Amino acid sequence: MTTNRGPRTAANGRELRLWKVGWALTVTFTAATLAAGSVFYSLIALLDFQEIDTTAKLDAKTLFDLVKLSFGVVAGAGALVALVVAYRRQRVDEAGAHREATRLHTERFSQAVDKLGSDSPAVRLGGVHALAGLADDAPDNSLRQTCIDVLCAYLQLPFTPDPGEDAAHQEERHRYLALRKVRQTILRLIGDHYRRPQGTHRSWQGSDLDLAGVTIEGHLDFSGAVFSGCVVSFDSARFSGGMVSFDSARFSGGTVFFDSARFSGGAVSFKGAQFVGGTVSFNFAAFSGCWVSFDASTFSSSRVSFEHAQFVGGTVSFDNATGSVPNGLQEAASISRASATLVIPSAWRAFLSWPLRGA
């Protein structure tokens, strides 16, 4: 019984749609016929109104012209009806094509997700590329967002930490390195797709990105990425070691959170980044023993906040930065006075009472 309900429902839906179109065509044709008759009799009345001799019969040529004009109106209405039917057919074809594309997308999506759950790191890597390809070819933004969400969710799953290079754990370490490669590939693909201009093929700009709580080991390259009109979360993320680059990234018209993120060791660079519009929050973030650069960044028409952030060891540099001082930077500088070096541009010295090195 269940298998028969779907097709019957679909057929009934089609019949209802066809009945609606039939009524529309009937009404349109009737209206066109009435309009033609109205034009015909209106012209005759107009001729009478212009004091043409009503006793004289209209000659054949005039009557023929009136009939041609009337049927011209009917023909125009018929062309309009044909146009409506063609438009209707096109919309039905497009809807059918979209349904078919969605069905194929769903099948491929299920296969890709199954690969992500495989015990083999190589198969998981294939699933990652399959999901990224699905996001590129998604029929609509909603399906693209679903693929991105699954990739982000994979990064948020707990994983076994590095067992070390002890010879007794070589097999465990090899598996750890293989699974880390899967995670790093996801991050690399995300960075690549957010660099592509919005509206072009394979661009993910404008899609939300949830990397809250993710542990990022090694290098991360988001240089030149554009986060615009979306919500991006690195809340409580852990950046440990390696080089994390947001060089020349653009934050505009969206919301980006680094709240309670931890940057430990290595280097984090926002050199030349543009914070234009939207909100970027580093509230409660901790920069510990690392080099952090906001050199030559632009803070313009954007709310950038460092409220309750902590700089513990290392250097945080805003050398040659332009624009307004980020919110909370004064408080963060005061808290970190004894344990970190803060480099500020000379234009900010009037706003920051902590006299540290500056351009």
N, C-alpha and C positions, 0 to 999 in steps of 0.2 A: 504493500500500500504506500509506503513512504516514497519508494522510487518513482511511483507514478504521479505523485502530487506536484513535483517540481515542474515537469514539462507541461502539465495541464494548467498550472498557474501561469506559466509563461505564455502559453497560447491564449488564455483568457485575457492576459494583459495586452497582448498584441491586438486581439479583437476589439477591446475597448478603445485602444488608440486609433484603430482603423475606423470605428464608428464615429469617433470625434472628428476625424479628418473628413469622413463622408458627409457629416452634417455641415461641416465648414464649407466644403465644396458646393453642396446643395444651396446653402444660403448665399454663397458668393455668386453662383450662376444665376440664381433668382434675382439677386440685387442687380447684377449686370443687365439682365433682360429688362427689368423695370427701368433701369437707368436709360437703356437704349430707347424704350418706348417714351419715356419722359422727354428725352432729347428730341425725338421725332415730333411729338405733339407740341413741345415748347417752341420749336422752330416755326411750326405752322401758326401757333398763337402769336409769335413775334411778328410774323409776316402780316397777320391780320391787324396787330397793334399798330404796324407802320402804315395802316390804311391802304393796304393792297385791296383791290376790288374783290370783295368776297363772292361776288356773283360769278366772277370769271374762274374757270378751272385752272389749277396749277398745271403748267405744261409738263410734259413727260421728263424733260431734262432736269427740271427742278425736283420733281418727285424722286427721280433716280439718284440725284445728289443727296437728298435727305435720307433715302434708304441706305446709300453707301455710308453716310456718316453714322447712321444708327448701328449698322453692322460693324463699322469700324470700332465703335465703343464696345460692342459685344466681343469682337476679336481681341481688343486690348484686355478686357476682363478675362477672356480665356487664356491669354498669355500670362496674366497674373496668376490664374489658377495653376497653370503648368509650372510656373516658377515656385509657387508654394509647394506643389507636389515634389518637385525636384529637390527643393531645400529640405523638405521632410525626409525624403529618401536618403539624402546625404547625412542628415543628422542620425538617422537610424543606423546607417552603415558605420558612421564614426563611433556610435555607442557600442555597436557590435564588435568593432575592432578594438575598442578600449577594454571591453569585457574579456576578449580573447587574450589581449596583452596582459591583463591583470591575472588571468588564469595561469598563463605560462610563467609569469613572474612568481606567483605563489608556489608553483611546482618547483621552480629553480631555487626559490628561497628555502623551502623545506629541505631540499638536498644539501644546500650550503650549510644550513644550521646543523644538520646531521654530521657533516664533516667537522665542524667546530667541536663536536662532542667526542670525536674519535680519540683513541688512546695514542695514535701515531701523530707525532708533531708534524710530519710531512703532510699528512692528510688534513690536519688543522690549518696548515699554511695554505693549502689549496682552498679550504673553506673561506679563509680570509679574503683571498683574491676573488673568489666567486661572489662573496657578499659585496665587495667593493665594485665589481662589475655590475651587479644587480642595481646598486645605488646609482651608478652612472646611467643605466638604461631604464630606470623606473618610469612607468607611465605617468606618475604624478608625484608631487612633493611629499605626500603622506607616505607612500611606499618607500621613497628614498630615505625619509626620516627613520622609518622602521629599521632599515638595513644599518644605518649609522648607529642607532640605539643598540642594536645587537652587538656590533663591534665594540662599542663603549662598555657594554655590560660584560663582555668577555674580559676586558682589561680590569674591571672591578672585582672579578672573581679572586678569591684567595689563592695563593700559589706558594709552593715550597721555596724557601730562600736558598741562596747559594750554599751548598754543603762544603765548599772549600775545595782546595786542590789536593787534598789527601788522597793518596793512591788507593786507599781502601774504599773510597767512595767515587771512583771514576765513572761507574755506570750512572750513579745518581747525578753526578755533575754534568755528564753528557746530556742527560735528559733535561736537566735544568737549563743548560745553554740552548738546547733545541727549542724549548718552550719559551725562553726569553726571546729567541729570534722571532717567534710568532708574535709576541707582544710588541716588539720593536717594529715589525713590519706593519702592524696596524697603525702605530703612531706615525710611521713614515708616510703611509698612504693618506692619513688624515691631513698631515701637513701639506702634501702634494696637492690634494683636492681643494684645500682652502686657499691655495695660491692662485688657482685658476680664476679668471674674471667671471663674475656672476652672470649667469645667463648663457654661458658657453657650455659645451659638452664636457662632462666629468667635473664640473664645478659643484662644490658642496657649500659654497658661500650662501649665507642666509639660513642654513640648517642649524638646529640646536646641537650642542655638543656637551655631553655629560661625562666628565672625567673626574668626578668627585671621588676622593679617597684612593685614587689610582697611585701605585708606586711606579715611578719612572726611573729606571736605572740606565746609566750610560747616556748616550747622546740623544738629544731631541731637537729636531730642526723645524721650527715654525716660522722661519725667517720669511718675510714678505707675505705672510698669511693675512687675510682680511676677515675680521670678525665684525660683520655689519648686519644689523636688523635681526639678531638672534641672541639666544641665551647660551653662554659658554661657562661651564663650571669646572674649576680646578680646586674646589673646596676640599681642604684636608688632604690634598694630594702630597705625595712625597717625592721630591726631586733629589736623588742621592747620587753624587758623583757625576762625572762626565760634563759635557757642555750642553746647556739648554739655551737655545737661541730663538728669540722673538725679534731679531734684528729687522728693522724696517717694517714690522707688522703694523697694521692699521686697525684701531679699535674705534668704531664709529656707529652710532645709532643702535647700539645694542647694550647688553649687560654681560660683563665678564667678571667672574668671581675667582679670586685666589684666597678667599677667607680661610684662615687657619692652615694654609699651606706651609710646608716645611722645605726649605732649601738648605741642604747640608753638603758641604764639600763641593768641589768643582767650581763651575762658573755658570752664571745666569745672565744672559745679555738681552736687553731691550733697546740696544743701540739704534738710534734713528727711528724708533717706533713713534707712531702718531696716535695720540689719544684725542680724538675729535668727536665730540658728541657721545651720548650714552654714558654708561657707568662702568668703571673698572675698580674693583675693590680688592685691596691687599690687607684688609682688616684682620688683626690677630695673626698675620703671617709671621713666620720666624725665619730669618736669614742667618744661618749658623755656619761660621767658618768658611764662607765662600766669597767669591768676588761677584758682585752684582753691578751691572752697568745699565744706567738709563742715559748714557751719554748721547748728546745731540737729539734727545727725544723732544717731542712737541706736546705740550699740555694745553690744549685749546678747546674751549667750549665743551669740556668734558668734566665729569665728576670722578676724579681719581683720589682714592682714599687709602691712607696708611694708618688709620686709627688703631691704636694698641698693637701695632707691628713692633717687632723686636729685631735689632741688628746685633748679633752676638758674634764678635770676632769678624775677621775679614774686612772687606772694603765695599761700601755702597757708594756709587758715583753717579752724580747728576751733572757731570761736567758738560758745559755748553748746552744744557737743556734750556728750552724756551717756554714761555707761557706762565701760567699762574702756579704757585706753590701747591702741591697736592695736599689735600686735607689730612691732618693728623701727623704730618711729617715732623713738625716741631716737637710734638709729644714723643714720637718714636726716637727722635734724635736725643732728647733729654734722657729717656730711659736707657739708651744704649751708649751714653756718653763715655763710659770708661772702657768699653770692650770692643768698639768698632771705629772705623774711620769713615767719615762721611765727607764726600766731595760735592760741593755745591757751586753753582754759578754765582758770580758776583751780584747779579740782579736780585738774587734771593736772600742775600745777607741781611737786608733790612727786615726781612720777615722771620729769619731764623736766628735766634739769639745765641745759638751754639757756634762759636767762632772756630770752625774747622777749616781744613784746606778747601780752596775753591778756585775756580777759574777767574 
